[in-house]
Amino acid sequence: MKNKFFIAFLSVFFLFGLTACSNDKAKDTASSSSSSSTSSSSAKSLSSKASSTSKNSLSRARSTKGNSADFALMIKTAQSQIPALKAQLNGENDTFKDIAIDEGEDSTIIYTYAFSQPQNINLDNEALKQVLIPEVEPLLNRAKAIAPDVKVLVKYDNPDGSNLATISVTQADIEAAKATTQE
């Protein structure tokens, strides 16, 4: 019973983390669109040409992990939201000592949650994965525009760095879960 509660607890924290990151990106995009609509037409055409040139350059470039520069930029944008994410998830409880969002190889987004206090619990990775799949699906659907084969890796660690659970969610996992629920 304690294990099921803990899995639900971790899933809720992960959901809030994804929501915090994705909402801020949407606000940034909306404010960027709003401010560009008030600029003069000559500035728009100049900005448009520069933007298209830089987008083409970013698409061809590769990060140190072998991903596109656009993917690396997406990770950096998510990383900028970590302080807000920590504040939202920790609140007064100080549950997590550290939260990290990193770029992994082969278009992998890595979320690492390090607890403030050691957790003496054995997690069922497969049960936790089934809970995380619907939470990760919107993120993967949005990220597919940048990296069609994007994956999410969620790691839960003790303060000493020992791993409690590592869950990988791919598009194939999402499709399999959908097929299971349709049967």
LINCOR-V944498 format. One record per residue. RES is the residue in one letter. SS is DSSP state (H for helix, E for strand, - for the rest). PSI is psi in whole degrees, 0 to 359 (none if undefined). NEAR is the number of other C-alpha atoms within 8 Angstrom. Layout:
[[RES & SS & PSI & NEAR] [RES & SS & PSI & NEAR]]
//
This chain:
[[M & - & 317 & 4] [K & H & 322 & 5] [N & H & 317 & 10] [K & H & 320 & 7] [F & H & 318 & 8] [F & H & 321 & 8] [I & H & 315 & 12] [A & H & 319 & 10] [F & H & 312 & 8] [L & H & 321 & 8] [S & H & 319 & 12] [V & H & 316 & 8] [F & H & 318 & 9] [F & H & 318 & 10] [L & H & 314 & 10] [F & H & 323 & 11] [G & H & 316 & 11] [L & H & 319 & 10] [T & H & 317 & 8] [A & H & 316 & 11] [C & H & 315 & 11] [S & H & 325 & 9] [N & H & 319 & 8] [D & H & 324 & 9] [K & H & 318 & 9] [A & H & 320 & 8] [K & H & 318 & 8] [D & H & 318 & 8] [T & H & 318 & 8] [A & H & 316 & 8] [S & H & 327 & 8] [S & H & 318 & 8] [S & H & 319 & 8] [S & H & 316 & 8] [S & H & 328 & 8] [S & H & 334 & 8] [S & H & 341 & 6] [T & - & 355 & 6] [S & - & 164 & 8] [S & - & 161 & 6] [S & H & 326 & 6] [S & H & 323 & 6] [A & H & 325 & 8] [K & H & 313 & 10] [S & H & 321 & 8] [L & H & 314 & 8] [S & H & 319 & 8] [S & H & 315 & 8] [K & H & 316 & 8] [A & H & 319 & 8] [S & H & 315 & 8] [S & H & 324 & 8] [T & H & 315 & 8] [S & H & 327 & 8] [K & H & 318 & 8] [N & H & 320 & 8] [S & H & 317 & 8] [L & H & 321 & 11] [S & H & 325 & 10] [R & H & 334 & 8] [A & - & 159 & 8] [R & E & 145 & 11] [S & - & 177 & 9] [T & - & 341 & 5] [K & - & 3 & 9] [G & - & 3 & 8] [N & - & 169 & 12] [S & E & 157 & 13] [A & H & 329 & 12] [D & H & 320 & 9] [F & H & 316 & 11] [A & H & 322 & 11] [L & H & 321 & 8] [M & H & 318 & 8] [I & H & 315 & 12] [K & H & 322 & 8] [T & H & 316 & 9] [A & H & 321 & 10] [Q & H & 328 & 10] [S & - & 344 & 7] [Q & - & 358 & 11] [I & H & 316 & 11] [P & H & 318 & 7] [A & H & 322 & 8] [L & H & 315 & 12] [K & H & 315 & 12] [A & H & 319 & 8] [Q & H & 316 & 9] [L & H & 322 & 11] [N & H & 318 & 10] [G & - & 230 & 8] [E & - & 351 & 4] [N & - & 335 & 5] [D & - & 50 & 8] [T & - & 317 & 9] [F & E & 130 & 12] [K & E & 323 & 10] [D & E & 148 & 10] [I & E & 132 & 11] [A & E & 145 & 10] [I & E & 118 & 12] [D & E & 161 & 9] [E & E & 128 & 11] [G & E & 174 & 9] [E & - & 159 & 8] [D & - & 47 & 9] [S & - & 48 & 12] [T & E & 130 & 11] [I & E & 122 & 13] [I & E & 118 & 13] [Y & E & 125 & 12] [T & E & 124 & 12] [Y & E & 116 & 13] [A & E & 121 & 13] [F & E & 151 & 14] [S & - & 324 & 11] [Q & - & 146 & 7] [P & - & 138 & 8] [Q & - & 121 & 6] [N & - & 75 & 4] [I & - & 144 & 6] [N & - & 119 & 6] [L & - & 144 & 9] [D & - & 99 & 8] [N & H & 320 & 9] [E & H & 320 & 7] [A & H & 318 & 8] [L & H & 322 & 13] [K & H & 317 & 11] [Q & H & 329 & 9] [V & H & 324 & 11] [L & H & 332 & 10] [I & H & 308 & 12] [P & H & 336 & 9] [E & H & 327 & 11] [V & H & 337 & 12] [E & H & 312 & 9] [P & H & 323 & 8] [L & H & 312 & 10] [L & H & 321 & 12] [N & H & 320 & 8] [R & H & 320 & 7] [A & H & 341 & 10] [K & - & 336 & 10] [A & - & 332 & 7] [I & - & 319 & 7] [A & - & 102 & 10] [P & - & 332 & 7] [D & - & 29 & 9] [V & - & 145 & 14] [K & E & 156 & 12] [V & E & 134 & 13] [L & E & 121 & 12] [V & E & 125 & 12] [K & E & 135 & 13] [Y & E & 121 & 12] [D & E & 153 & 14] [N & - & 166 & 14] [P & - & 331 & 11] [D & - & 0 & 6] [G & - & 352 & 7] [S & - & 139 & 7] [N & E & 132 & 9] [L & E & 320 & 11] [A & E & 146 & 11] [T & E & 121 & 10] [I & E & 128 & 11] [S & E & 133 & 9] [V & E & 125 & 12] [T & - & 173 & 10] [Q & H & 322 & 10] [A & H & 322 & 6] [D & H & 319 & 9] [I & H & 315 & 12] [E & H & 320 & 8] [A & H & 320 & 8] [A & H & 321 & 10] [K & H & 317 & 8] [A & H & 322 & 8] [T & H & 318 & 7] [T & H & 339 & 6] [Q & H & 343 & 5] [E & - & none & 4]]
//
